[in-house]
Amino acid sequence: MRTAPASHDFRFPDEEVCAVVNNAAVFHAQAGPDDEGLPCVEIAGVLVFAHLDASMQTVRVSIHLDTADELVIQPRKTVLHVKVEDSTVFSGGAVLTRPRGQSHPR
C-alpha cells in the first residue's frame, strides 16, 4: 500500500472537494471477451474492480490503492470503509461525520 509522506495537518477532502472528485469518477470497461483487463471504476486514483470470476464461481470485488491520489491517503494508512448492501464488512480508520444540516448519512 502506498502512503503519503508524514504530515500532521492531513485533512480528508471536504464535501465540496468530494463532490468534484466523485463527479470525475471514470468507468473502465473491459475491451472485449479476450481482453485480460477487468472492468473497474476509478476515483481519486483508487481502482475498484468488480467482475464475475468463473474459476471461483462468484462475484469478485477488489480494491487497489497503489495508484491512489495523495488527496485520500493519510500518512502511513488509508481510510477505507466497505459495505455490502447495508452491512459494513470492513472499516479501517473511517469516522462517521455528519455535514451540517444532514440528519442521516447516505
N, C-alpha and C positions, 0 to 999 in steps of 0.2 A: 504494500500500500504506500502510495506517495504521500508525503506530508510537506507542509509549508515550513519555512524557517520559523524558529520560535518567535512568538510575538505575544506580548501580554495585552495588547489592545485589539485582539481579534474580535470582530463582531460579525455574526451571521447577517446576511443581507436583510434589509428591512422590507416591509410589504411592497413598496413601490419597486424596488430593485428586483424582488422575487417575481412580481408580475411581469416585468420586462423580460427577465430571463426565461420564465415559463412560456411566455409568448414566442420566444425564439427557439423553442424545442423543435427538433428535427427527427423525422422517422426515416430510417434507412432500411429500405426493403431488400429482400433477397433478390438478386438479379435474375434468377431462374432456377429451375429444379437441379441443375448441375453446378450451381454456384456453391462454393464451400462456406461462404459467409452466411451469417444468420441475421434475421431481421432484428432491429433494435431501435430504441428511442434514445436520443442524445439530448441531455440538458446540462448545461454548465460543464460540459466535458464528461459527465457521468454517462456511461453506456448501460442501458437496461435491455438485456436480450430476453425474448420470450419466444419459445418455439416448441413444436411437437417433437419429442425425442422417441423415435421408433425403437431404438435399442433398449431404452429404459421403460418404454410404453407409458409415457407420462407427458404432461405439460411441464416444461423445464424453464425456469426463470433464473437468470444470473445477472449480477450487478458488478460492473468493472469500474474501478476507481482510479486506475493508473493514469488516465488522461484527464481526471477531474480538475476543474479550474480552481485556482487558489481562493476564489470567492467562497467556495464551500468547504475548503479543507482547513481544519483547525490545526494548530501546532501539535504534532505528534498524534493526531487522531482525526477521524472523520465521523461526524454525527450522522447516524443512519437510523431510520425508523421504517420498518417493513410491516405491511398489513396484508392479510389475505382475507378478502371480504371485509368483515368488521372486526376481525381478530388480529391483534398485534402478535406477530411471530418473532420479531426481533426489534430491540430498541437499544442502540448503543450511544448513549450520551444525549439523546433527544430530550428536550424540556418543553413542556406544553406552555405556550404563552397565548394570550388572547388579545388580539388587536382591539383598540378602543372601539366601543360600540358593537362588538360581536359577542353574543352571549354563548354561542356553542361553536367549537372548531369544526371545520369541514373535513 
